[in-house]
């Protein structure tokens, strides 16, 4: 990594993790998220919205702490996913001070933005500095935008945003229904599945991460129906999407032999599906003021690219009991956030360079959680905070052939593979 140490200002640095990236404690001070020893029923009960959960260490300068006492956020299966970036910031910028903003990620983005405002004020009072630098990952970037919308940018020197879903992500809906989550760093999937579907969908923050109207206007969700096949043989050949099938058929066009049909979901029916998933009382974030952050002259953005990412979803034709039947993937995003969402539909590419000639957008071939540990990204962050050129740090090339694929979702994929195996065995038997 680039050994850059020069820093002309001493703005305190605040790191803001993504969803499920903060450690949460109960009223007795016992760790709840993420505590791997908790039994399934206990964790699901404790994470419910009826329970008040708290955080620690928000106004403690991590620089002055030994590594075994620093705040690194929620523990992944083998390590703290934010440890590398926190330790780097402490090593390179000891005179600035480094702070970790833990927050109850279940709550609304607006609630977390208000608490961020309180922390910024407290840190300003402690340090005597007029402005702070923010580094935010994923949901943390939306919290920064909400903070700027509510409180302005007078207290912010620089904001560095990593892999934020400005236009939402279909992955959020997939997680809510199935428990399959790629959104959290460290892939603590085994723990997420301990939280029941009812609890997962009760988080106000989850409803605020669904794709916006602008996104679904470009990549609509679909209804999947099965027409009656002309024969049993045709059902075996045509009625199941093959694994990794190219998604060439335009929406609304009947597939071969009229067996599989998928059409865009009408807006009112999609709204009904979302309300059924997340609850009638939840506020669905269908539009946003994401571009407000670009008004901050010293705002910078890193996005992950070239990874298989959910572009859209197909639902069963039952709005009262919505289930995902198929998933449409491309290879443009970071595995969780579509590139179009992370770049505000390419708007970030129009920002150009800052006054020092540094590009404000960096595209990196990495996955969503890995972006905070990527060597090139860390070099870029250090250079920006140090007010030195970043010309030597270039974006990675984008994959040219980005074929969109359809895959069967969840347990249906398993059933499909079993069906194909049985069919293959039958065919082999018939040829003997």
Protein Blocks (a to p, Z undefined) as FASTA:
>chain_A
ZZdfbdfbfcdcdddddehiaccddfkopafbdcfkbcfklmmmmmpmkbccddehklgc
fklpcfklccebjadfkbcfklmmmmmmmmmmmmnopadddddfkbcfklmmmmmmmmmm
mmmmmnopabdcdddehjlmmmmmmmmmmnojmlpmbdcdehiafkopfklmmmmmnopa
fkbghilmkmmmmpcfklmmmpmklmmmgccfklmmmmccddddddddfbfklmmmmmpc
cehiacfbcghiacehhlaccddddfklmmmmmmmmnopkbccdfbdcfllmmmpmkbcc
dddehiacdfbdcdddbfklccdfbdcddfkbnolacfklmnonolmmmnopafkopafb
dcddddfklmmmgmklmmmmmmmmnopafklpccddddfblcdddddehjlmmmmmmmmm
mmmmmmmmmmZZ
